[in-house]
Amino acid sequence: MTRIKRDPLLAIAQVIIALGIVLMIFVAAMTLIGLGVLLTVRRAEIMAEIAAAGAPASVYWAVAVVLALLIGLFLAVMRFLLELSGIVKSVERGDPFEPENADRLSRMGWIAVAGYSTAIVIGSIAAWIKSVAGEAGNYIDVDDVGLDGGGVLLILVLFILARVFRHGAAMREDLAGTV
């Protein structure tokens, strides 16, 4: 197919996507370091602070689980951006209705489902920590935990677009076979 000549929007999208990927790697690495510090170097000190605040010791493990889930969430966002980058590259090549893009959109939909579910779990754990952490819980804001219509809409759009791209790729193959 014909190649699109230097579309500035696609170039800007690739730069933003690349920056997002680098940011997610950095944030995941820093959170991993924080989790390591929580589990090793500062464990006794943090456990003492939790006890002094009148919270149960299980808060410590809940925080560790939240950090681990956040690392997974950051890596999922990175994977989502890598899939999006593949779509943008195919558009730059002038061939967006390739079968792989339908697969990419489908994977992006599943990543969005997993990310959305993980965010709900993180929010639920944070709400529990706030409820049992005593005075220390005042620093946790969990008012926005719940279902977000925008997230559900994104998931639906991704799965529908995957089907549209799959159908477009099949139509293109049929057209190529008849010419």
C-alpha positions as CSV (number, residue, x, y, z in Angstrom):
1,M,0.0,0.0,0.0
2,T,1.0,3.6,-0.2
3,R,3.2,5.1,2.5
4,I,1.9,8.2,4.3
5,K,4.5,10.9,3.8
6,R,5.7,12.3,7.1
7,D,2.5,12.7,9.0
8,P,3.3,15.0,12.0
9,L,0.5,13.5,14.1
10,L,2.0,10.0,13.8
11,A,5.5,11.3,14.6
12,I,4.1,13.1,17.7
13,A,2.2,10.0,18.7
14,Q,5.3,7.9,18.5
15,V,7.3,10.3,20.6
16,I,4.6,10.4,23.3
17,I,4.3,6.6,23.2
18,A,8.0,6.2,23.6
19,L,8.1,8.7,26.5
20,G,5.3,6.8,28.1
21,I,7.1,3.5,27.8
22,V,10.2,4.9,29.3
23,L,8.2,6.5,32.1
24,M,6.4,3.2,32.9
25,I,9.8,1.3,33.0
26,F,11.2,4.0,35.3
27,V,8.1,4.1,37.6
28,A,8.0,0.3,37.8
29,A,11.7,0.1,38.6
30,M,11.4,2.7,41.4
31,T,8.3,1.0,42.8
32,L,10.2,-2.3,42.8
33,I,13.1,-0.7,44.7
34,G,10.5,0.7,47.1
35,L,9.0,-2.7,47.6
36,G,12.5,-4.2,48.2
37,V,13.2,-1.5,50.8
38,L,9.9,-2.2,52.4
39,L,10.5,-5.9,52.6
40,T,14.1,-5.7,53.8
41,V,16.0,-2.6,55.0
42,R,13.1,-0.7,56.7
43,R,10.9,-3.6,57.6
44,A,11.3,-3.4,61.4
45,E,11.0,0.4,61.4
46,I,7.8,0.3,59.3
47,M,6.3,-2.5,61.4
48,A,7.0,-0.4,64.6
49,E,5.3,2.7,63.0
50,I,2.3,0.6,62.0
51,A,2.0,-0.7,65.6
52,A,2.4,2.8,67.0
53,A,-0.5,4.0,64.8
54,G,-2.7,1.3,66.3
55,A,-3.0,-0.6,63.0
56,P,-2.9,-4.4,62.7
57,A,0.4,-5.9,61.4
58,S,-1.5,-7.1,58.3
59,V,-1.4,-3.5,57.0
60,Y,2.3,-4.0,56.3
61,W,1.6,-6.9,54.0
62,A,-1.3,-5.1,52.4
63,V,1.0,-2.2,51.5
64,A,3.5,-4.8,50.0
65,V,0.7,-6.3,47.9
66,V,-0.4,-2.9,46.7
67,L,3.2,-2.1,45.6
68,A,3.5,-5.4,43.8
69,L,0.2,-4.9,42.1
70,L,1.3,-1.3,41.1
71,I,4.4,-2.8,39.5
72,G,2.2,-5.2,37.5
73,L,-0.1,-2.3,36.5
74,F,2.8,-0.1,35.3
75,L,4.2,-3.0,33.2
76,A,0.7,-3.6,31.8
77,V,0.5,0.1,30.7
78,M,3.9,-0.3,29.1
79,R,2.7,-3.4,27.2
80,F,-0.4,-1.5,26.1
81,L,1.8,1.4,24.8
82,L,4.0,-1.1,22.9
83,E,0.9,-2.5,21.2
84,L,-0.3,1.0,20.3
85,S,3.2,1.7,18.9
86,G,2.8,-1.2,16.6
87,I,-0.5,0.1,15.3
88,V,1.0,3.6,14.7
89,K,3.9,2.1,12.8
90,S,1.6,0.1,10.6
91,V,-0.4,3.3,9.8
92,E,2.9,5.0,9.0
93,R,3.7,2.2,6.5
94,G,0.2,2.8,5.0
95,D,-1.1,-0.6,5.9
96,P,-3.4,-0.3,9.0
97,F,-5.7,-3.1,8.1
98,E,-3.2,-5.9,8.6
99,P,-4.4,-8.9,10.6
100,E,-1.8,-8.2,13.3
101,N,-3.5,-4.9,14.2
102,A,-6.7,-6.7,15.0
103,D,-4.7,-8.9,17.3
104,R,-3.0,-5.9,18.8
105,L,-6.3,-4.2,19.5
106,S,-7.7,-7.3,21.1
107,R,-4.6,-7.6,23.3
108,M,-5.0,-4.0,24.3
109,G,-8.6,-4.7,25.3
110,W,-7.5,-7.6,27.5
111,I,-4.7,-5.4,29.0
112,A,-7.3,-2.7,29.7
113,V,-9.6,-5.3,31.4
114,A,-6.7,-6.6,33.5
115,G,-5.5,-3.0,34.4
116,Y,-9.1,-2.0,35.3
117,S,-9.5,-5.0,37.5
118,T,-6.1,-4.5,39.1
119,A,-7.0,-0.9,39.8
120,I,-10.2,-1.9,41.6
121,V,-8.3,-4.4,43.7
122,I,-5.7,-1.8,44.6
123,G,-8.4,0.7,45.5
124,S,-10.2,-1.9,47.7
125,I,-7.0,-2.7,49.5
126,A,-6.3,1.0,50.0
127,A,-9.8,1.5,51.4
128,W,-9.3,-1.4,53.8
129,I,-5.9,0.1,54.9
130,K,-7.6,3.5,55.5
131,S,-10.3,1.9,57.6
132,V,-7.9,0.0,59.9
133,A,-4.8,2.2,59.9
134,G,-6.1,4.6,62.5
135,E,-4.6,8.1,62.3
136,A,-2.2,7.0,59.6
137,G,-5.2,6.3,57.4
138,N,-5.9,10.0,57.2
139,Y,-3.2,10.3,54.5
140,I,-4.9,7.9,52.1
141,D,-7.5,9.2,49.7
142,V,-9.7,6.5,48.3
143,D,-12.8,8.5,47.4
144,D,-12.5,7.8,43.7
145,V,-12.4,4.0,44.0
146,G,-15.1,2.4,41.9
147,L,-16.3,1.8,38.4
148,D,-15.4,4.4,35.8
149,G,-17.5,4.7,32.7
150,G,-14.6,5.9,30.7
151,G,-12.6,2.7,31.4
152,V,-15.5,0.5,30.5
153,L,-16.0,2.5,27.3
154,L,-12.3,2.2,26.4
155,I,-12.5,-1.6,26.8
156,L,-15.6,-1.8,24.6
157,V,-14.1,0.4,21.9
158,L,-10.9,-1.6,21.8
159,F,-12.7,-4.9,21.3
160,I,-15.1,-3.5,18.7
161,L,-12.2,-1.9,16.8
162,A,-10.4,-5.3,16.9
163,R,-13.4,-6.8,15.1
164,V,-13.5,-3.9,12.6
165,F,-9.8,-4.3,11.8
166,R,-10.2,-8.1,11.5
167,H,-13.1,-7.6,9.1
168,G,-11.2,-4.9,7.2
169,A,-8.2,-7.2,6.8
170,A,-10.4,-10.0,5.5
171,M,-12.1,-7.7,3.0
172,R,-8.7,-6.5,1.8
173,E,-7.6,-10.2,1.3
174,D,-10.8,-10.9,-0.6
175,L,-10.3,-7.9,-2.8
176,A,-6.7,-8.9,-3.5
177,G,-7.8,-12.3,-4.5
178,T,-10.4,-11.0,-7.0
179,V,-8.1,-8.5,-8.7
